[in-house]
Amino acid sequence: MKYIKILPVLIYLILLGANAFSQNDQSNENDYLKEPELMKPGKKITNKDFRRKDPITRFVFDGGIYFPSETTSGPSVPSDSGWGSGYGGSLGVTIESGYPSFGMFRFDVNYFKWSNNKDVYKRMPFFIGGRGYMGYSGKNLFYPFWEFGLELSSDTDVSGENTIHFGVALGVGFEIRIKDLLILGVDARGHFIKHMYFSAGPYIGIIL
């Protein structure tokens, strides 16, 4: 019974704290940017309609399964030798300034392998560059993007000899972002390097 007597006091303190938090939230409205479409005359603006001017840096970690095309030259051609396309995977990180925007830093490492049943050709390209998201409005679910950067590739030919090649990579893709936490995406990239090739595949990521 003694707990029931103090229950109204606890409820009062909870309501008082909630009200103080709400007042503090209202006082920080100047820290946010109003979306242009929310500025229409007669439209009531709420705190949820604002975006921060200085969003914190976020990290997006992702990994996927990728399928490289046959190379234009080198040990994995021609098609009549049984090479064809290969398979592999990727791990990467994108550094975002709070929200997807035109310019983001991107780093990833891929591993590709081609085989013609008796010989194996492997490539491990390291990509560092930029990724630009298009059409962000703060409410999107679908995010198309482009990416461009430098690539260093550690390649192992059929004899087992390892060679380092330098080049550039250009890609396009899109992401579906769920609850600003989970990412489902597809990426296609051209590897403009010695023994040029293309790769594409799906990936999944998380936003931290």
C-alpha positions in Angstrom: 0.0 0.0 0.0 2.8 2.4 0.7 3.9 2.2 -3.0 0.4 3.2 -4.1 0.6 6.4 -1.9 3.7 7.6 -3.7 2.4 6.7 -7.2 0.9 10.1 -7.9 4.1 11.8 -7.0 6.1 9.6 -9.4 3.6 10.3 -12.2 3.9 14.0 -11.5 7.7 13.9 -11.7 7.6 11.9 -14.9 5.2 14.4 -16.5 7.4 17.3 -15.2 10.5 15.8 -16.8 8.7 15.1 -20.1 7.6 18.7 -20.2 11.1 20.0 -19.5 12.5 17.8 -22.3 9.8 19.0 -24.7 10.6 22.7 -23.9 14.3 22.0 -24.5 13.5 20.4 -27.8 11.6 23.5 -28.9 14.4 25.8 -27.9 16.8 24.1 -30.2 14.8 24.7 -33.4 17.4 27.1 -34.7 19.8 24.1 -34.9 17.7 22.6 -37.7 17.0 23.4 -41.4 13.5 23.5 -42.7 12.8 21.5 -45.9 11.7 23.9 -48.7 8.5 21.9 -49.2 7.6 22.4 -45.6 7.8 26.2 -45.8 4.4 26.5 -47.6 2.0 29.2 -46.1 -0.4 27.7 -43.7 1.5 24.5 -43.1 2.2 23.8 -39.4 5.9 23.0 -38.7 6.9 20.5 -36.1 10.2 19.4 -34.7 10.1 16.3 -36.9 10.2 18.5 -40.0 13.7 19.8 -39.3 17.1 18.5 -40.2 20.2 19.3 -38.3 22.6 21.9 -39.9 25.6 20.0 -38.6 24.8 16.3 -38.6 27.4 14.0 -37.0 29.6 11.8 -39.1 28.3 8.3 -39.7 30.0 5.2 -40.9 28.3 2.7 -43.3 29.8 -0.8 -43.4 28.8 -3.1 -46.1 29.6 -6.4 -47.8 28.4 -8.3 -50.8 28.8 -10.9 -53.5 30.2 -9.7 -56.8 30.6 -11.3 -60.2 33.4 -10.0 -62.4 33.2 -10.2 -66.2 35.9 -11.9 -68.2 39.0 -9.6 -68.5 39.7 -7.9 -71.8 43.2 -9.3 -71.9 45.5 -11.4 -69.7 45.3 -15.0 -68.3 41.5 -15.3 -68.1 40.7 -15.0 -71.8 39.5 -16.1 -74.3 36.1 -17.5 -73.6 36.7 -20.7 -75.6 39.3 -21.6 -72.9 36.6 -22.1 -70.4 37.2 -19.0 -68.2 34.1 -16.9 -68.6 33.0 -14.7 -65.7 34.3 -15.1 -62.2 33.0 -14.7 -58.7 34.0 -13.0 -55.5 33.1 -10.6 -52.7 33.6 -7.2 -51.2 33.9 -5.4 -47.9 33.7 -1.6 -47.7 33.0 1.5 -45.7 31.5 4.8 -46.6 31.9 7.9 -44.4 28.9 10.1 -44.4 28.5 13.6 -43.0 25.2 12.7 -41.3 23.2 12.1 -44.5 23.9 10.8 -48.0 25.0 13.7 -50.1 26.9 14.6 -53.3 30.3 13.8 -51.9 31.2 11.0 -49.6 34.4 9.1 -48.9 34.5 5.5 -49.9 37.0 2.7 -49.3 36.5 -1.0 -50.2 38.5 -4.2 -50.9 37.3 -6.9 -53.3 38.4 -10.4 -54.1 37.8 -12.0 -57.5 38.6 -15.4 -58.8 38.4 -16.9 -62.2 38.8 -20.6 -63.0 38.8 -22.8 -66.1 38.8 -26.1 -64.1 42.6 -26.5 -64.2 44.0 -22.9 -63.8 43.1 -20.2 -61.3 43.4 -16.4 -61.8 42.9 -14.1 -58.8 42.6 -10.3 -58.3 42.3 -8.3 -55.1 41.6 -4.6 -55.9 41.7 -1.9 -53.2 39.4 1.1 -54.0 39.7 4.6 -52.5 37.6 7.5 -53.8 34.3 9.3 -53.6 30.7 8.3 -53.8 27.9 10.8 -54.7 24.2 10.2 -53.8 21.6 11.9 -56.0 18.2 13.3 -55.1 18.4 13.2 -51.3 15.4 14.9 -49.7 15.4 13.5 -46.1 12.5 11.2 -46.8 13.9 8.9 -49.6 13.9 5.2 -49.5 15.7 4.8 -52.9 19.2 6.3 -53.3 20.9 6.2 -56.7 24.7 7.0 -56.7 27.9 7.2 -58.7 31.4 6.5 -57.5 34.9 7.3 -58.8 38.4 6.6 -57.4 41.8 5.1 -57.6 42.4 1.4 -57.6 45.4 -0.7 -56.6 45.1 -4.4 -57.6 47.1 -7.3 -56.3 46.8 -10.0 -59.0 48.0 -13.6 -59.0 48.3 -15.3 -62.4 47.9 -19.0 -63.2 51.6 -19.6 -62.4 51.2 -18.1 -58.9 53.2 -15.0 -59.6 51.9 -11.9 -58.0 51.8 -8.5 -59.7 50.6 -5.0 -58.5 48.6 -2.9 -61.0 47.3 0.7 -60.7 44.2 2.1 -62.4 40.9 3.9 -61.9 37.4 2.7 -61.3 34.1 4.2 -62.1 30.7 2.8 -60.9 27.0 3.4 -60.5 24.4 1.8 -58.3 21.5 2.3 -55.9 20.6 1.7 -52.3 17.3 1.0 -50.4 17.6 2.3 -46.9 15.4 0.9 -44.2 14.7 2.8 -41.0 18.0 4.7 -41.5 19.8 1.6 -40.2 19.8 -1.2 -42.8 20.9 -0.9 -46.4 20.2 -3.1 -49.4 22.1 -2.2 -52.5 23.3 -3.1 -56.0 26.6 -1.8 -57.4 28.3 -2.1 -60.9 31.8 -0.9 -61.5 34.3 -0.7 -64.4 37.9 -1.5 -63.5 40.0 0.6 -65.9 43.3 -1.1 -65.2 45.6 -3.6 -67.0 43.4 -6.5 -68.0 40.3 -4.4 -67.7 37.0 -5.9 -66.5 33.6 -5.1 -65.0 32.0 -6.3 -61.8 28.5 -6.1 -60.4 26.5 -7.6 -57.5 24.2 -7.1 -54.5 25.3 -6.0 -51.0 23.9 -5.4 -47.6 25.1 -2.8 -45.1 24.5 -1.2 -41.7 24.7 2.5 -40.6 26.5 3.3 -37.4 
